[in-house]
């Protein structure tokens, strides 16, 4: 256990110490706290199992129907396929500068065609101006039919994020993809770490969701997520569900620049000491560290990538801690 560390995870199970290892021994019986923990974890796990496996009669029938009809049609095929115009169906406010956008696929029975991990290109063009093109990673499940979801933070000088935040249901936006990133297969690595800042969390969520959705994938996952304030922590509820359902395989650690008084997690920036404490050891045989966030985070943690096809050299904290270039992937 990491008794030497003063950091703790901000999570529903309220563990007090950080650990490189995950709980492998059953809790001792005999205390009301142990009983409450056991019942709570079992209840959440059961709910998660029901949700992900879809063992209700209705979902079983739907699954049988899907098998009989063959694989679902894909909206995005990649390759030479051009941009597709999608209708904005709904907009949901998440916080002071972030919204969720739900776009309707061309056909109700289509899935997006996204792979793990991959992104989509968005495009719009004002008359007489050059087109604005930006990549985003959808937060909707790859099996979801009829729609995709984007979570987008508005930046003061961000032309695409500003355009999206000005959109209203009924308007359209052009999409193209998928853009392949890191090809994931079950159990590709024994343990992965996700180091993210701001909306850099979306490809991390795509990857984590795929891992825990697949009962054959036993990968352990550690998340380190830096933000300005507590309300900026995107997808916190979704990660809390994963942490409660898979406490032996998933841990989340949050870092805030401006934490509230009652905050018990890490404060300031993602530091070398924190990463040294919570990440899998660089000498471990089969690990991968994923990094995604604003330019300042890349510079401090891993160094920036040169282009989508060139990861660039490894630098920053991860290099100082002894990780190799092959152990790190920059989204």
ABEGO torsion letter per residue (X at the ends): XBAABABBBBBAAGBABBBABBBABBBBBGBAAAAAAAAAAAAAAAAAAAAAAGABAAAAAAAAAAAAAEBBBBABAEEABBBBBBBBABBBBABAABBBBBBBBABAABBAGBBOBBBBBBBBBBBGBBBBBBBBBBABBAABBGBBBBBBBBBAABAAAAAAAABBBGBBBBBBOBBBBBBBBBGABABBBBBBBEAAAAAAAAAAAAAAABAABABBBBBBBBBABAAABBGAAAAAAAAAABAAABBBBBBBABBBAABABBBEBBBAAAAAAABBBAABABBBBBBBEBAAAAAAAAEBBABAABAEBBBEAAAAAGBBAAABBBX
